[in-house]
């Protein structure tokens, strides 16, 4: 008895202590309050009540819009302090709910001013990919004309590279091509300058193999591939190519591939029915180019050797990045087109995939192809497996894995286990549930003094299902599964309709003595059935009495006072029914 009394005092004290807790969710900005009057309240009464409030508190009030009249939705000027006042004022008996009229803003996209011009990033569904991966911890080797640290690469992290053209460590770009490629992969993003990159948290390894004219030897390229593999590169981008197969190149590719380096290369810009080398190598991912309409770019190679397609641009829609002007040495935003650009998109997405936990090149290729947007009619293999989709690629990568994003998705979802539940005003949802369980057991303990019965599992289940239900189940979230089964399993009998229909209104049939009375006729002749029914009756009685205090709103009732009276009467009847069943059970 002492333990039950102490538990009761603790729960009540906790409720009172948290009653005025502001919580984190309430830190949203608002300067007005939403008032949703019950639909059964006459307009004259609403006008009278609103007039009294505006006069007493000198606030302004109006319909939210011309469409709000039928729903009785009004907005009332006021801050957080006034919100706490108004929701406790006498007007609350006419109101279905009050809530802050929070100010929402457009969801965050990169703040780079020219991001809107990057049709190519929107085309590959990049923002969906960024929710789970930005390329953290991945090194992308850009084997090209070098890379200059122009302003929009200042926040991009670089690792040591090499200049194989001049055999030194100066990897600056005297052409502009390599810097543009690096920008597509990992341009500094969210720096309020310029444009965005695909895997902007990845690290770039600059490897210069092409001179100012954009030409270089297979020997230098092969050495650069080995250098990248030996210096922990995860992805190699080869936006270069030619018509001849090379053994030294093949051996370098085999070596890098054996060390789980993903190698991507451009298919070529000659509109030929075959990819160039090294893209033709079976261990290299070969990329053809798309224009802004999603069609094959008119210059792109196609056919044999094409693995996937990606945005490469065209004369009417080029790919913009910041690069270096080789004539002046200064930075410039310029649009490029070509399968070189298309390859860099795939390299960036490969970095996102690797950062999500996939390491083997064959698996990266599988994910890229499996997630691509398939083109059904492609007799000439313009698109390979399809068109690059970064968002779907990352989603496929993390499928079956629990990521940070998924975790917070689970616990933030409506229910009793979401992240803010324990520290937010919504903790008020938990305390009534605990009270319902506690009161049901107190009623059972009191009844047991007069008519002793055994604490059996059916009795306990009846007390729980009748009072609070398995409420914690409502917080469970399983990806791609509907939530209604969890809401149903997590509801008490009187609140079952609320969970299914998502309403605050109690169903007058479920929130009454009708349920336990029906169970009596079905289970009374069975001993454990009688105990289950006693538990259900006491559980419903406790649930209804708590609702009398916290939320006396019953569907079809003309006022809150009538709803409160209805719930109180049915709570009493449920307890009386349990009393009679316990008395009858003792004599049997």
N, C-alpha and C positions, 0 to 999 in steps of 0.2 A: 504494500500500500504506500509506504514512504517513497519507494522508487517511482511509482506512478505519479505521485503528487509532485515530486521534484521534477520529473520529466514534463509534467503539465506546466509548472511554473517557468521552466526553461523555455519551452516553446512559446508561451505567451509573452515572456520577457523578450525573446528574440524578435517576435513580431513587432512589439512596441518599439524596440530599439532601432529596427530597420524601417519603421514606418515612414520616417522623413528622410531616409537616405536618398541622395540625389542620383547616385549611380553614374556610370560612364555613358550609357546611351543617351541620358538626358543632357549631355553636354553639347548636343546638336544646337545649331543656331535657330532661333525663332523670335518673332516679335508679334505674333498673333496666335490665337488659340482656336482650334476647331471645336465646334459644338454640334453634335448630331442629336437632335431631338427625336424622341420616339415617334414613330409614324402615327400612333393613336392620339397624340397630343394635339388638340385643336390649335389652329393658327392664332386665334384670339389669345389663348393662354401663352403661346410662345411670344407674341408681341408684348403682352403684359410683363412677362418675366424679363425679356431683354430690355424693355424700357426701364424697369426697376434697376437692372444692373448698370446700364449706361448712366442713369441718374446718380446712383449711389457712388460709383467708382469713376465716373467721368471717362468712360471708354467708348470707343466707336464700334459698332457692330453692323454687319451686312450679310446678305446671302453671299455665298462663295462665288456663284455665277448664276446666270439665268436658268441654268439646268439644275440648280440645287433646291428649287422650291419644293418639288415633290418629295425629295429625300430629307427635307428639313435640316440642311447642312448650312451652318452659319460660321462666319469668322469674327472673332472678337479680339480687338487689340489688347496686347498684354505681354508681359515678360514672364520669366520663370517664377518669380515671387507671386505674381498675380495668378498664375496657373494653379499654384498650390492653394490659393485662397478660393478661387472660383470652383474648383472641383469638390470643395467641402461646403459650398453654399447651399441654401435651400433649393436652388434651381436643379440640383442634381437628381431630384426625384422625377423630373420630366425628361431627363437626358439619357440616351442610350450609352453615349460615351463622350468624354472630353479627351483631347490630345493636343500636344504642341503642333503648330503648323510649321514643321521644320522646313528650313531652306535647303534644297538639294541643288547641286551643281552638276554640270556635265562631268562624266567620268573621265579620269585622267588618261590622256594619251601623251606621248612624248612632247615636251615643250619646245622642241626644236622648231623654229618658225617656218621652215620650208618642208616640214614633214608631210603636210597636206599635198605637196607636189609629188610625193613618192608613191605613185600609183602602183609601182611594182611591189612594195611592201604590203599594201592593202590586198593586192592580188594574191599573195601567198598566205593570207590569213595570219599575219605575224602577231597581231595583238593577242590572239588566243594562245599562241605559243609562249609569249612573254609572261603569261600568268604562272607558268611552271618552270621556265628555263630562260636564262639570258646568256648562257654559255660560260657560267662560272667555272674557273679552274681549267679550262680547255685552251690549248695552244694551237693556233692555226698558222701554218707556215705558208706565206705568200711568195711563191717562186715566180718572179716577174722582173720588172724594170727597176725594182727598188721601191722604197717608201720614204717620202718626206714627211716630217712631223708638222704638217699644216695645222692651223688652229683647231679644226674639227677632229683632230686626232690627238690633241693634247691630253685629254683625259683617258684615252685608250692606253692600256698597259702593253708595253713591248718587252720582248725578251731578246737576248743576244742573237744577232743574225750574222750574215757574211756576204761580201761582195765577191762573187766568183768571176766577174768580168775583169776586175782590176786587181783581184787577189788581195783585198784588204777589208777592213771592217766598216768602211764608209758605204752604207746601204741607201744613201739618198737617191731620189728618183730624178733622172734627167729626161724623162719622157712624159710622165703623167699617168700612164696606164696602171702601173702597180699601185700607186697611191689611191687611184679611183677604186681599184679592186679591193684594197684593204678597207676602204670606207664602206663599201657595200657590206662587207663581212662584219666590221666592228667599229664603224664611225662612232665617235663619242656621242652619247645620246642623253637626253634630259639635261643638257648643259645650256639651254636657252640660246643656242647658236646653231645655225646651219640645218643639217638634216640628221637622220637617224641611221643606225646600222643594225644588222640582223642579230648578231650575237655580241652585243656591245659590252658584255662583261668578260668576253674571251680575251686572251692575250695574242698578240700578233708577233710572228717571227719573220722579219724581213730578209729575204734571200734574193740577192740581185744576180740574175743570170742573163738578162737582156740589156743590151746597151741602149744609148739614146735613140737609136733608130728603131728600137723594138725587136732586135734580132739577137740570137745567142746560139750557142752550140749544144748539142745533145750531151756532150761530155760535162759541160758546166751544169746543165740541168740535172743530169744523173748524180753528180756530186752533191748538188743541193738537196736532192731527194734523200740521199744517204745522211747528209748532215742533219736534216730535219728529223729523220728517224732516230739518229744517235743523240739528239738533244731534246728528246721528250715531246716532240710534236705529236698531236693527236689527229690533226687533219692537215692535208696538203692541198693547196689550190694551184692548179696548173692552167692558167688562162693563156695558153700558148699551144702550138702544135704545128705539124707539118705532114708531108706525104710519105715519109719513109720510116719503116720500122727499124728500131735500133736495139742491138743486143745489150749494150751497156745500160740503155734506158730500161730495158726489160728486167735486167738483173737488179737494178736499183729499185724498181717498183716491187719486185718479188721480195727484196730485203725489207723494204718499208712495210709491206703488207704482212710479212711474217711477224712484225713488231706491233701489229694491230693499228697501224696508221691508215686512216681513210683517205683515199686519193681521188680527187675530183679533177676533171679536165674538160676543156671546151671542145665541142664537136667540130668546130670550124665554120668559116663564114663564106664558103664558096657555093652554097646551094647545091652540093653534090649528094649523090645517093650513097654516102658512106662517111663515117666519122674519120677525122684525122687521127694520127698518132700524137701523143700517147693515149688519147681518149679511146682508141680502138682496143687497147689492151684489156683483156677480160677482168683484170683486177683493179681497173680504174673505172670510176663512175663517169660515164660520158653524158654531156648535157647539151641538148639543142635549145634554141632560143624561141621565145614567144614575143609577139608584139603586144601593145596595150589592149588589144581586143581579145587576147587569148588565143590568137591564131599563130601558126608557124610564121616566124619572121622570114621575110622574102630572101634573106641572105643565108639562113641557117642550113647547115648540112643536116641530113636526115638518113633514114634507112638503117643499114647495117651498123651495129655498134652503139646505137642510141639507147640509153638506159632511162632517161627522164628528161622532161622539158621544164624550163623556168624562164621568168621574164628576162629578156635581153634587149628589148626596146626596138624602135624603128625611127625613121625620119620624123614621123608625126608624134612620136612619144618616146623620148629618150630617157635613160636612167640617170638621174642627177645625183652627184656626190661632189664633195669638195676634193680637189686634187691640186697639183702644182702645175703652173704654166711653165713648160720647159724653156720658153724663150726669155721669160722675165725672172723665173725662179720664185714668183709670188703665187700665193694660193688663189684659186678661182673655183667657183661652182660651175660645173659644166656637165652637159648630158652626153653620155656615151651610148653606143649600141653594139651588140655583138654577142656571140656565144661565150666570149670571155666573161662578159657581165653575167650571163645566165649561170655559168659555172660558179661564180662567186656567191650567188644566191644559195646554191646547193651546198657549198662549203659552209656558209653561215648556219644553215639549218642542220647540217651534219654536226656542227659544234653544239647546237642546242640539244640534239639527240644524245651525243656523247656525255654532255653535262648531266643528262637525266639518268645515266647509269648504264647505257649500252656501249660496249667497247669494241667488239669484233666488227671489222669492216663488212663482212657478209651480212651481219644482222642490221647494221646501219643501212645498207643498200635495201635489204628486205623491207625495213620500216619506211624508207623513202618511197619505194615503189608501191607498197601496200596502202600507204596513206594518200597517195597521189589521186588527183581527180581524173578518173579514167575517161578517155575519149573513145566512144564505141566504134566509130567509123574512122579508122586510121590505116588504110591499106598500104601506105608507103612508110609507115613507122616514123611519122613526123615527131611524135611525142614520147616514144618509148613506152614506159608503163603508164604514163599520164603526166599531168601538170602538177608541179610542186605545190604542196599544201603544208606549210610549216606548223599551223595549229593542229592539224590532224596527225602529223608526224610525231609531235611531242606527246599528244594525247595517247597515241598508240604505244609510245615508248613507256609511259608511266602506267599503262593499264595493268592492274594487278599489283601495283606498288603503292604504298602509302606515302604520299609526298606531304610536305608542309601545307601546300595549298589544299589538298584533300582533307587533311586533318582539321584545319580551321573551318573548312566547309562543313564538316560533320558537326563540330561542336558549336558553330554559330547558328545552325539551323533552328527554326522554331522548336521549342521543346525544353526539357528541364536539364539538359546536359550541355547546352550551348555555352560558349566561352564567357558570356557576360552574365549568365544566370546567377552565379554566386555573388557577384559584386554589383549587380544592377538593381534597379527598382523592381525588375521582374522577379527578384527573389521573393516578392510578395506572392507569387504563384506557388512557391514551394511551401511556405508556412501553412496556408489553408489545407494543403494536402496532408501535411503532418498532423495538423489538428484533427482532420477527419478520421485518420487512423487512430489517433490517441483517444478521441472521444468515443469511438466505437468500442474500443477495448475497455474503457472506463464503464460504459453502459453494460457491457458483458460481465465485467467484474461485479458491478452492483446487482445485476440480475442473478448472478450465480450465488450470492449470499442467501437469497430467498429460495431459489430452486436450483440446487447444485447440479451441474452437468460437467462432462469431461471436455477438456480442451483438445479437441480432435482437429485433424487437418481440414475436414469439411467446414467446421465452425470457423477456423482461422481464414480459410479462403473466402467464406461468406462475408466475414468482417472486412476483408481487404477489398474484394470486388464491389461490395456495396458502398464502401466509403470513399476510397481514393483510387482504386484500381492500381495496376502496376504502372504508375504515372511516369516513372523514370524511363520506360520504354519509348515514350514519345520523343526522347532526345536522340534515339538511334537513327543514324543516316547511313544507308548503304547505296553506293553509287549505282545509278540507273534503275533503282527499284522504287516503286511508288511508296509514298509515305503513309497512305491511309491505313494499311494494316497495323502499323506501329501506333498510330493515333487510337485505333479501336482497341488494341490490346492494352494500351496505356490509359484507358478511361474507366471510370466507375460507371455503374449502371445508370444512375440519374444523369450523368454527363455524356452518355454515349452519343446522343444526337448532336451535341455540341462539337464533338471531335470529328464526326463524319461530315457535317455540313459547315463546320467552321464558324459557328455562331456562339454568341454569349447567352442566348435564350435557352432556358431549360425546357425540355419537353414535358408538358403537364402529365402525360401518361407514365413516362419513366420516372419522373420526379414525384412519385406518389406512392401510396400504399398498395396500388394495383399490382405491382411486380411481386412483392412478397406474398400477397394474397393469392395470386395465381400459382406461385410455387408451392403454397400449402396444399392446394388441391392435387398437385402432381406428386409431391414427395412426402406427404405427412405420414403415410403408412410405413416409410422406411426410416429406421433410427438415424442413420447418418444423414439422410435427406432432411430430417427435421432439424438436426443441428446446423446443417448448411443454411436452411431457411431462417433459423434464428439469427445466424450470422449476417445473412443478407438483410434482414429486417433492421437489425441494430446498425449495420453499416450504412444503409440508406438513411436511417434516422439521423445519424451523425452528419452525413453529407448534407442533408437538407437543412439541419440546424445551423451549420457553418455558412451555407448559402444565405440563410436569413440575415446573417450579419454582413457578409462581404459582397454578395451579388444576388439580391432578391429579384431576379428578372425571369419571368415565366412567360412563354409564348401564349398569346391570346388574352392575357390579363390586362385589364384597362389601366391599372396603376401599380406603382411600386408597393404601396401599402397592401393592396389586395394580393399581390404576388407574395409578399412577406407573410401575410395571414395564411395563404394557401400552403406555403412550405412549412410553416410552423404547425399547422393542423395535421398535415400528412406525416411530419416527423413524429408527432405525438402518437398518431395512429400506428405507425410502424413500430414504435417502442411498445405500445400496448399489445400489438399482435405478437411480438416476440415474447412478451410477458405471458400471454395466454398459452403460447406454444411451449414455453419452458415449464409452466405449471402442469400442462397436460403431459409433457414428457416425463415429469417426475412421477406421475401416477401410473404410468404404463409399465 
